[in-house]
């Protein structure tokens, strides 16, 4: 069998020997433009159909929400000289650090960097407040230091390094020197014992009065109860109890003149014998 060659299309025919070349190039250029236009149309259709899917896959950066990081530090107490420069007060402070611009992995480093500055700032303020405070009155120093933190140097304290900003809020408590505590311990033990004895004696008297009232006739008990309430005032188990604590420190006795000398102004004259 003899193979018969296929008949090529009109655009694929090569120019026959002796045919003009310009007609063949013109046909190929027309075919190329038609294929390119078809490719552009298919690409445009594909791109328009893929737009919704690509929009879902696009990376979008949402605005960063500032996060406040908080840390609390309780360093060693500060020794502040009291009045007389012999004894000291122990000022314990809790520093609350917060920042919205520091990265969490660097937050601790910044706090360590600013901690010494905050401690020195509080120490200067406490020394200024404790100059005229006796060493046995820590409550007075605490009140003065709290007022200074609220008025003279209000918190929060602000510290900056570059673009990072920190806020510090100190919370202070004042404690006695251990030497002063040992000196005051016998006094407070005696004071607590005296107050307990006074409270016990008062309650015993009230219980005895209550027992006597139960043993009396009704009319006489009612009259005695009204008289007792008028004389005694409020009951110990009532909402308000009149209780006067002991004086912490009694004033020293006034000096007296020696026999035969003229009494000083304001001093009572000795009795005439």
LODREN-60543 format. One record per residue (C-alpha): residue number from 1; residue in one letter; chain; x, y, z. Coordinates in steps of 0.2 Angstrom, whole numbers. Example, Ala and Ser with C-alpha at 12.3 -4.5 7.8 and 13.67 -1.06 7.14 Angstrom:
2
 num residu chaine     x     y     z
   1      A      A    62   -22    39
   2      S      A    68    -5    36
***
This chain:
273
 num residu chaine     x     y     z
   1      X      A     0     0     0
   2      X      A     5    17    -4
   3      X      A     3    31    10
   4      X      A    -7    46     5
   5      X      A    -1    62    13
   6      X      A   -14    72    23
   7      X      A   -20    88    15
   8      X      A   -13   102    25
   9      X      A   -24   116    30
  10      X      A   -24   132    21
  11      X      A   -14   141    34
  12      X      A    -1   128    35
  13      X      A     3   126    17
  14      X      A    20   131    13
  15      X      A    22   142    -2
  16      X      A    24   132   -18
  17      X      A    40   135   -28
  18      X      A    38   150   -38
  19      X      A    23   157   -27
  20      X      A    24   175   -19
  21      X      A    31   175    -1
  22      X      A    21   190     5
  23      X      A     4   181     4
  24      X      A    11   167    15
  25      X      A    17   179    29
  26      X      A     1   189    29
  27      X      A    -9   173    32
  28      X      A     3   169    47
  29      X      A     2   186    55
  30      X      A   -18   186    54
  31      X      A   -18   168    62
  32      X      A    -6   174    75
  33      X      A   -16   189    80
  34      X      A   -32   178    81
  35      X      A   -23   166    93
  36      X      A   -16   180   104
  37      X      A   -33   189   105
  38      X      A   -41   172   110
  39      X      A   -28   169   123
  40      X      A   -31   187   130
  41      X      A   -49   184   131
  42      X      A   -47   167   140
  43      X      A   -34   175   152
  44      X      A   -46   189   156
  45      X      A   -60   177   160
  46      X      A   -49   167   171
  47      X      A   -43   182   181
  48      X      A   -60   189   183
  49      X      A   -66   172   190
  50      X      A   -51   170   201
  51      X      A   -52   187   209
  52      X      A   -64   182   224
  53      X      A   -53   168   228
  54      X      A   -37   178   228
  55      X      A   -45   191   239
  56      X      A   -48   178   252
  57      X      A   -30   173   251
  58      X      A   -22   190   252
  59      X      A   -12   194   268
  60      X      A   -20   209   277
  61      X      A   -12   216   293
  62      X      A   -25   222   305
  63      X      A   -21   236   317
  64      X      A   -11   231   332
  65      X      A   -21   232   348
  66      X      A   -10   239   362
  67      X      A    -8   226   376
  68      X      A    -4   232   394
  69      X      A     9   222   403
  70      X      A    10   223   422
  71      X      A    23   217   434
  72      X      A    25   220   453
  73      X      A    42   220   462
  74      X      A    45   220   480
  75      X      A    63   224   483
  76      X      A    73   225   500
  77      X      A    66   238   512
  78      X      A    73   256   513
  79      X      A    82   261   529
  80      X      A    76   279   533
  81      X      A    84   289   548
  82      X      A    71   294   561
  83      X      A    72   310   572
  84      X      A    89   311   581
  85      X      A    98   300   567
  86      X      A   100   286   580
  87      X      A    86   274   575
  88      X      A    78   271   558
  89      X      A    62   267   550
  90      X      A    60   252   537
  91      X      A    50   258   522
  92      X      A    44   243   512
  93      X      A    37   247   495
  94      X      A    28   237   481
  95      X      A    31   244   464
  96      X      A    18   241   451
  97      X      A    25   243   433
  98      X      A    15   244   417
  99      X      A    18   248   399
 100      X      A     8   247   383
 101      X      A    23   250   371
 102      X      A    36   237   378
 103      X      A    37   220   370
 104      X      A    34   206   382
 105      X      A    51   198   380
 106      X      A    60   214   385
 107      X      A    48   220   399
 108      X      A    58   212   413
 109      X      A    74   220   406
 110      X      A    66   237   406
 111      X      A    59   235   424
 112      X      A    76   230   430
 113      X      A    83   246   422
 114      X      A    71   258   429
 115      X      A    69   249   447
 116      X      A    85   258   454
 117      X      A    79   275   449
 118      X      A    62   272   457
 119      X      A    70   266   473
 120      X      A    81   281   474
 121      X      A    66   293   471
 122      X      A    56   285   485
 123      X      A    71   285   497
 124      X      A    74   304   494
 125      X      A    55   307   498
 126      X      A    55   296   513
 127      X      A    71   304   521
 128      X      A    63   321   519
 129      X      A    47   316   528
 130      X      A    56   307   542
 131      X      A    67   321   548
 132      X      A    55   327   562
 133      X      A    46   310   565
 134      X      A    51   301   582
 135      X      A    57   283   579
 136      X      A    42   276   589
 137      X      A    29   283   578
 138      X      A    29   274   561
 139      X      A    11   279   558
 140      X      A    15   297   557
 141      X      A    29   294   544
 142      X      A    16   283   534
 143      X      A     4   297   534
 144      X      A    17   310   529
 145      X      A    24   299   515
 146      X      A     7   295   508
 147      X      A     3   313   508
 148      X      A    19   317   499
 149      X      A    16   304   486
 150      X      A    -1   311   483
 151      X      A     3   330   482
 152      X      A    22   333   480
 153      X      A    27   319   469
 154      X      A    10   310   463
 155      X      A    10   293   455
 156      X      A    11   286   442
 157      X      A    29   290   439
 158      X      A    34   290   421
 159      X      A    50   283   413
 160      X      A    55   283   395
 161      X      A    69   275   385
 162      X      A    68   278   366
 163      X      A    50   274   361
 164      X      A    46   264   376
 165      X      A    36   272   391
 166      X      A    34   264   408
 167      X      A    22   269   422
 168      X      A    27   265   440
 169      X      A    15   266   455
 170      X      A    23   263   473
 171      X      A    13   257   488
 172      X      A    22   259   504
 173      X      A    21   253   522
 174      X      A    32   258   537
 175      X      A    39   247   550
 176      X      A    49   250   567
 177      X      A    67   247   569
 178      X      A    70   231   578
 179      X      A    79   240   592
 180      X      A    64   251   595
 181      X      A    53   236   594
 182      X      A    62   228   608
 183      X      A    61   244   619
 184      X      A    43   246   616
 185      X      A    38   227   619
 186      X      A    38   228   639
 187      X      A    27   244   638
 188      X      A    14   236   626
 189      X      A    14   220   636
 190      X      A     9   230   652
 191      X      A    -3   241   643
 192      X      A   -12   225   635
 193      X      A   -13   217   653
 194      X      A   -20   233   661
 195      X      A   -34   234   647
 196      X      A   -38   216   649
 197      X      A   -40   218   668
 198      X      A   -51   233   666
 199      X      A   -62   225   654
 200      X      A   -63   209   664
 201      X      A   -68   220   680
 202      X      A   -81   230   670
 203      X      A   -89   214   664
 204      X      A   -89   206   681
 205      X      A   -98   221   688
 206      X      A  -111   220   674
 207      X      A  -114   202   676
 208      X      A  -116   204   695
 209      X      A  -129   218   692
 210      X      A  -138   208   680
 211      X      A  -139   194   692
 212      X      A  -145   205   706
 213      X      A  -159   212   694
 214      X      A  -165   194   691
 215      X      A  -166   191   710
 216      X      A  -176   207   713
 217      X      A  -195   209   712
 218      X      A  -201   214   694
 219      X      A  -206   232   699
 220      X      A  -190   235   709
 221      X      A  -179   227   695
 222      X      A  -187   238   682
 223      X      A  -183   254   692
 224      X      A  -165   248   696
 225      X      A  -163   244   677
 226      X      A  -168   261   671
 227      X      A  -157   269   684
 228      X      A  -142   258   679
 229      X      A  -145   262   661
 230      X      A  -145   281   665
 231      X      A  -130   280   675
 232      X      A  -120   268   665
 233      X      A  -124   274   647
 234      X      A  -122   262   633
 235      X      A  -120   243   635
 236      X      A  -104   234   631
 237      X      A  -113   223   618
 238      X      A  -122   238   610
 239      X      A  -118   246   593
 240      X      A  -107   260   601
 241      X      A   -97   257   617
 242      X      A   -89   272   626
 243      X      A   -71   266   628
 244      X      A   -56   277   633
 245      X      A   -39   269   630
 246      X      A   -25   272   641
 247      X      A   -13   286   637
 248      X      A     3   279   628
 249      X      A    15   290   637
 250      X      A    12   300   652
 251      X      A    19   318   654
 252      X      A    34   320   666
 253      X      A    30   328   683
 254      X      A    33   346   684
 255      X      A    48   351   694
 256      X      A    46   358   712
 257      X      A    56   371   721
 258      X      A    67   366   735
 259      X      A    62   370   753
 260      X      A    64   388   758
 261      X      A    64   394   740
 262      X      A    51   405   731
 263      X      A    40   395   720
 264      X      A    41   397   701
 265      X      A    28   406   691
 266      X      A    13   394   689
 267      X      A    19   382   703
 268      X      A     7   380   718
 269      X      A    13   387   734
 270      X      A    17   375   748
 271      X      A     4   373   762
 272      X      A     7   384   777
 273      X      A    12   375   793
***
